């Protein structure tokens, strides 16, 4: 950190000019007669100068993959003045008691610490950050932090026009406004409140005050607003907007599935059909958006591809929730309370060690789409305001949104499957203890083991006496020694009595190639035996629960959650199966997941064999497993 004084001196020299902003929101006011191009070139020169003379970056904010986290998002509140159907129920969500939320001084203390270590961009989020009474003062206090280049806010826009002049004067330099529809009646239906014209007024006020571009966040959801893609893109013709189309992402309560997600490729194809001359713009290294411009248009459009094409490799973001928890990944369910340590009197160095340890545990990348959708994570309203889709608000917030009859690509039908779905939608899934929550997978291109111990996370594969506490070390190879045998080579059940209880999750998959005739009958639910998909799904759930009775040396596991998903693939005339199991105990659940996927496939075969015997079962495999001493496994 010896070079930090040089960095501070450089910032003093530059602060006399307008604050620079990586988003492009007002960085410098052109002098009379000076073109926007000249201002942009000056900004580029300043950025290049800072890159060449930057101080060494903090080791506490650098993860094990070399990513430097210079961008901090701080949630100012869990409250919101809208009741979006895709975000929370009309009556709201259970909020954290006020005493457990960060105070203004605690927010500023943490901000100072992060900025001192190299954070140069802070974005204020919520809930809705602009309903916090002291938001203008918080921005003004942040503006005084030496080395902080950008202060941004993400808002629903309801209070923006009224507060923006004060916020700009206080030092606000970047604005993101969430807006999912351009139809006033649809807006009121979605958010259960009036306010469309206030949001539009806020957008125009931001343009009037010189913010360029003004970013408009639009979460694209099939069946809700994907038909407005071209209308949003057309806004950029005469306005300095960056309309950012965001792939719909899974969080607690929004019932995410593939049918609702519109992929980046599909959105891009839609826009290109209207404007084939669409140009790709260069991206900054840590950018989350793929930017494009329609020639002759004043603004631009961007795509945030969190689900179909992740950008984890250059992620530089950290998040602090309103109750003071640090999240190193938006999709991760691992959190550490900075508030508790702060209130316990932790010193600056102690806080940095805690932050550094959390950043050091950050995964290479987030889990894949399947795994993310099954993770236990906060509802988005409790992380930061981000417009998420929700079919219909649950009557009881404590009821899980898990839908065990999540069958992709099926036509609506009133049958036994519908009745079962109605019954199961109210099923209460046991909640994972917060301290034991584990990620479902990193989706990386190699196996990852997070501990040095010789024992496998699936303790059914442990040799007697081989367990030892995990040592924090690097990746380890799998054991080359069979463990379900005794010293004389005879089959033996592993003793897991000394193993600690941990949270275990496993995901397995299988594919059943039905052929065109059987596939059509299954798709149309016309098999004489009944609904093959529902029967197979129930069989998969039951199989997971009796795995120890089918596999001789498996231990009995008290499962807390089983989910079997089936997706119809019309191009291959196939059914894709994914089974996930969760339990807390001394032994893993990968055999339960594999048994569930295999029995689901076998049941489909049995239901369809009268139509065709030319059915193929393939690709029965483990996708991921977490928990245990050996470490996590994620198939590429």
SELONU-220893 format. One record per residue (C-alpha): x, y, z. Coordinates in steps of 0.05 Angstrom, whole numbers, plus 5000, padded with zeros to 4 digits. Layout:
BEGIN
XYZ...
END
This chain:
BEGIN
500050005000506150454998504150764932497350974958499551694974501451784901494551554881491252044930495452624903493252464832486052464854486753144887489353414820483453124783477853284831477754014809474653764745467953404742468052704771469552164721464651594712465650914681458350924659459151574621454351964665456652684668464152674674465853354646461853944621464354154552466454874547462655314499464355074429467754444453465053814421462753194458468252814421473553264452470653154522470552404510477852414487479852794549476352284593480051724556486652064569485152134643483251414649489651194614493751644661490451334722491550634696498950774686499851094754495050684796497050454865497949714879491049414889488949154957490348424971484048405014479648554953483248094905480547384900484246734887483046814812486347504810479947904803480548594835473948824865473549574855465949634851461549614913453949604914450749814980443349694994440550285034433849975051429549355042423349775033420149964967414450414946412149924892409149234899411548904834408348224821415147944801418648194863414248124924406948014945402148594948402448635024410048655022415348175049417748065121422948605132428948615178427748995242430449705238435349585294438649045252439649485191445949875179445850585206448151165164454751195202455850445193454550515118459651075114464650705157464450095112464650535050470950895075474250225089472749945020474750584984481250615023482749914997481550094924474050124911472950704863465550594846459750544894452550424872446750544921441050044915435249784955429449614960428450314933434350744956430851404942425751294997431251325050430552025082438052155085439851905016442252594993446652665055449551965044451452154972454552804997458652425049460951904998462952454950468152685001471752005000478452084968479351614909472051484896470751634823463451434813457251464857451351134823444250954842439350434817432150674826425050524804424551254786418451444826422051974868427552124819425152774786423953084855430652884885435452884826437553624828439653534901442952874887446953154829449253734872451353244926455552854876451252324843454652144777450951544748443651334744440250674728432650694724428650044724422950034675419949394646414349664602412550284562405050154568402050554626396450054639401249464639405849854686400249944736398349214730405548984742407349434800400349484832401350234838400650844794407051204775408851074702408851824686413251964747418451464722418351784652418952464684425052214723428351964659427352624624429853004685436252594684437252764610435753494624441053524678446353244632446952514651449352154589447751604580441751494626441450744636434550414633434349704660429149254629428448534652425648154593420547624611416847184562409447294563410047964597414348454558418548114504413848424453416549114472423849004454423449414391419549974425425050034478430550024426426950574386427451034447434951084434433851434368432752124397434852034470441651924502439451274534442950614545437050124546439749494580435848854566437048374623436047624621430947414673434647104732432446624788431546864859427146624916419846734900420146884825418846164800424346214748424345724691426945684620420145844590420246544620427446704603428747044537435946934519440847454495441347114427433847124417433347854437439148044392436047684333429548054344432948724343437248544283431148354242428749074250435649404246440448934209445849484210446449424286453649534307457449204364460949694410467549554447466949314519470749514581474248934615469548884674463249074637457048644649453648884585454548734512453249404479450549554409448750184371443950304314447550764265444751474269441451354337443451804395443451254448445150514450442349844473445849324515444648604536446348334605447347594595447747334666444446674649446446474578453446774575456146934644461547464654464247194719471447184694471947944698467248054757469548634801463148714843461648624917455048744952453048965022445848825040441649305081442648875142450148905134451848245101457348205050455647804987461447654941456847374886449747584869447846854857451546584917447946434982454146525024454247155066458347445123455647965172460048585173454848925217455748425274463348495273462749255268458149285328462548815367468149325361472448995308478449395288479649615216484749065207480048535235474548765187479448735129481448025148474047825149472848165082479147865052477147165074470247235042473147504977478246954977472746434979469246714917468146184864470946214794463946304767456746244789452745604782449345424717442045594704439344944731443344994795441945724808434445604802434945104859439345504906436745794970438146534961434947184985429047454946431848004901428148554939432548375000439048414960437849024917432249294873432048884810425548764773424048024776417947654750413147284796407146904769402747074828404647264899404346704950399246785004404446615057411546865048414146265087411645775035417145574987416345734913418845044895414544734841415943984838411743924774416344404737415544064668418144464610414644544544408044234563401244464541396144664595391744074613386843914668388843214690391742844748398243234739394443894749391243634813397943404840401044074822395644444860396944014922404544064917404944814906403244894980408344395003413044695054420344545039425044535099429445145099436945085097440345365160443746025139450645835163450345165127447945405060452545175003453045364930450244864881455844934832460745374797459845094727467245154712470944734661474544304712473243954777474244384839475644134909475644654963479344275017485643855026482543275065483042575037475742425049470342514996464242955006460242324994462441955056459741295029466441274994470841365055475540845081475040685156479141165197480941605138477142225161480942825185478843555192479443945127485744365119485245005079489344825018489044764943485244284896486343544908485742944861480642394873482941794912485741204873483940714928477140364933473940505000468040035004472539455020475939235084483339075094482338385063478738645001471638445022465638915013464439335074460039925094463840555111463440805183461241535182460041595256465642095267463742525208460743215224453843395198454243875139449344115086449743665025446843794956447443364893444643444823444342884771441442824701439142324649436342324579431041854550430841814474423541614460423141654385417942064347411841624360412541544435414942264443408542524410404142104454407842334517407543064493400043024481398742594543395442044503398841424531393940894553397840794618396741514637400942134646408041874637411442514659407842554726408541814741416041844724416942454766413542134827417741514816424041934817422242274882420541604914426941284889431241814921428041664988429440914985436440924954439540575014434739985003436939924931444440034936447139554989452839965019449340645018447440965084440341175098439641925089433942355116432742795055430143495067428643634994427943244929426343564863425543224796424843644733423143394663423943784599421443574530426543634474422643604408428943634365431542974394424742674412427542624481425942774554431443104594431342944668434643304725434243074797436843454857437243224930438843594993440243355064444043535126448342975153455042625154454342315085453142585015446942514971449942404902447441674901440441924918440642424860443341904811438241384833432741884826434842074755435841344734429141104762425541694730428541474663426740744675419640934691419041314626421440694590416340274626410740754609412540774535415140074520408339844494409140364438416440244423422239824449427140254411427940724470434940924494436941134564443341534564447642064597446041864668451142274705452642704766452343444750454643734816455343604890456944054948458543965021463243505058470643485070473043295001470243924968465344104914464743774846461844114784461843774716464044224659
END
